[in-house]
Amino acid sequence: MSLLRKLLWLIIVGIVMMQMPLLAARAQESDSGDGPVFIRDAEIENYLHELAAPIYTAAGIDPQSVTIVIVQSSVVNAFVAEGMNEFFYTGLLQLTDSPEQLAGVIAHETGHIADGHLIRGKEEMRNASAEAILGMILAVAAGAASGDGGLAAGGMAGGAQIAERSYLGFSRSVEASADAAGMSFLDKAGISTRGMLEFFKKLEGQEMLPADRQVEYVQTHPLTEDRIAAVQQHLDNSPPSLRNARLPQKFYDMHARMKAKLLGYLQPDIALLRYSAADTSIPARYARAIALYRTGKPDASIALLDGLIAQKPDDPFFYEMKAQVQFDDGRIDAAIPNYAKANALLPDSALLRQEYGHALLESNDTTGMGARIDLAITQLLESNRLEGREPETWRFLAEAWGRKGDLTSDPQYTALASYALAEEAAAQGHDAAASQLAARAMKGLPPNSPYWLRAQDIKLSLAPPGGQGRKKNNNGP
């Protein structure tokens, strides 16, 4: 790699990491419209992980090691990135008609991971949060495609899709290799390759269109008649039991709810038209409840959610949705028991615990404030244990520890708040701020205690001699 490109990488990373927005705490649209927009939703992420887990296992990959990221965009695309991160666009999720079709996409992307086709970046990608990873990919793509550092720096606002195609695009032979690997994983997982074939056929003919009319998935994953024929041949030669295999009904239910939820969030007016009040199915009522919430009708939304809870009292996501409606409507104390119930039903969800901890911090009830803050800290620490790269969890922890310090007058909690802010800044790639906050935290923490040692790690790794920020390695992107 030339010296010029190395210098370009360092400049791009520094600029982009400072510009990336925070991840959303839950499913929502961007207010600013700048940069990639992420959707964090416990229910959709839970579905994607449950659907993908047997595929990852078949590939010899620990399912817990893969991070699934949802990007809000009407673009139809998916890709993998350094650190076994799989990115799925909402446009692609909404285009799939069945869990088998989505499993086919997951298997194909997992084929890229297993075959070593990853987009390999520098050290920052291994520790940065998802929005920083995608920001680096898009910006580096713009610079690499043009050789112009200025274009790379401005790529987030302008040519993100063009940059993505140039950097994420694989050759036809590589795509065929990922198909073959993906089909073998589906076979091992007992999932029919019919879904992969159906999804490819949905996109068949796209390559005959002008480039500006093709869906992004085809532009970054060249789709040919040979690839489709290879999947068809594999399906035809599969044992009848596998060829005609159908995933359990729960996956169809989760898929329908995912599509209903995304439409309710992203296009509430369309959701209210598509899912009429005469449709009493769970996905329809769920979509309407979310769309009513999104269009400023919280009471009508809660009424529908209460009916869904009565029908399925052990579903954590109906309680979470009701809590979110109440929280955003200012009924925070009413939301807290629903967040607690959701967490009791699904204790291993980092996002549910984060939401519960946040609600506890925002409570208007001053009774038992100390115990409530302690409970918030417990929930946020557990959320952090389950998912350590989420910037907002660190920010809420900083607030919780800061308020604990105000209540107890113990300066160690103030130092812990600085440490949490250092972790948040590090996850976002804000190296200088992270190093300064870590140094501040070290002054108030017991030397050689676990948090002091972690703060020292941040300080040393992000502020080497010369003040140049995060340590770099010599490998190119």
C-alpha positions, 0 to 999 in steps of 0.5 A: 500500500502506498504512503499516500493511501496510508496517509489518506486512511488516517485522515479519513478515519479521523474525520469520519469518526468525529462526524458519526451520529450516536446510535439510536436507543431504539427503533427511530428515524434520524432527526438530522438526516446526516450519515447512516441511520441505525435501527436498534430494536430488541425484537427484530434483532432477536429474530435475526439472531435466532434465524441466523444462529443455526447458519452460523453454527453450520459455518463453524462460527460462534453465533455470539461472535457475530454482530447484526446491524440494521441500517434504516434505508429503502436501499435493498442491500446487505454486507459484511465488515471487519469483526464479523459484523453483518449489516442488513438494510431495512429495504432488504428486510422488507423485500423478503417474503419468508424467513427462508428467503431471509435465511438465504441472504444470511447464509450468503453473507455468512459465506463471505465471512467463512471464505475470508471475503471480509472488508478488512480495515484497521485496528479501529474497526475491531473496537469501534461501534457499528456506526463508526465501522459503517462510516469508515467503510463508506468514507474509505470507499469514496477515497479509494474510488477517487484517490481524493481525500477531500471526496472521502471526507465528504462522502458521507453526505454525498456519494455514500451509495456509490462509495459503498458499491465500489468498496463492498462490491465483490466479483462474480466468482467471489459471489458464486463462492459465497453462494456455494458456502451459503448453500452448504450451511443451509443444508447443514442447518436443515433449511431449504435453499428454496428461499435463496433461490426465491430471493435471487429470482426476485432480483432476476433481470436487474442486471439488464436495467441501467445502473441507476435503476438497479437495486444496490444488492445487485450492484454490490453482489453481481447476480448472473444467470449462472449463479441462479442456475447453480442454486436451482441445480443444488435445490433440484439435487437436494433430498426431498425432505430438505428441498421441501423443508419449511421452517417452524411456524414461529419464524413465519410469525416473527417475520410477519411481525418484523415487516409489520413493525418496520412499516409501522415505524418507517411509513406509519400512514401506509401501515394504517392503510395496508393493515386495516382495522378489520384485520384482527391478525396479530401483525396487523394490530401490531402495525397499527399500534406502532403507526398510531404511536408514530402519528401522535395517538398514544392512547389508541396505540396503548389500547391495541397493545393491551389487547395484544398483551391479553392475548399473548401475556408472555411476549416481552416485546408487547410490554416493551412497545407499550413501555416505549409509547408511555415513555415517549408520552411522558408517562415514565413511571407507568412505563417502568413496570412494563420495562421490568416485565419485558426484562423478566421475560427476556433477561438476555437482551442488552437493549431491553436492559438498557431501556429499563435502566434509562427509564429508571433514571428518568423517573419523576418519582423522588421516593426511593431515588437511591434504590432506583439509581442502584437498580438502574446501574445494575441493569446498565452494567448487565446490558454492558456485559451483554453488549459492550460496544453500545455508546448509549449504555455507557452514557446512561451509566455515566449519568447513573454514576454521576447521580450516585455521586451526588447522592453519596458525595463519594468522589469515586462515582464521579470518577466512574462517570468520567470512565463511562464517558471515556468508554462512550467516546472510545466506542464512537472513535473520539480518541482525544476526548476518550483519552482525556476522560480516561486520564481524569477517571484514573485520578479518582479511581483506586489504583490497579482496580478493574476500572482504573486498569481499563481507563489506563488501557484507553488512555495508553491505546488512544493517546500514544507519545506525540498525541496522534490518537489511536495507535495504528498498525501498518496493514492497509484496508 
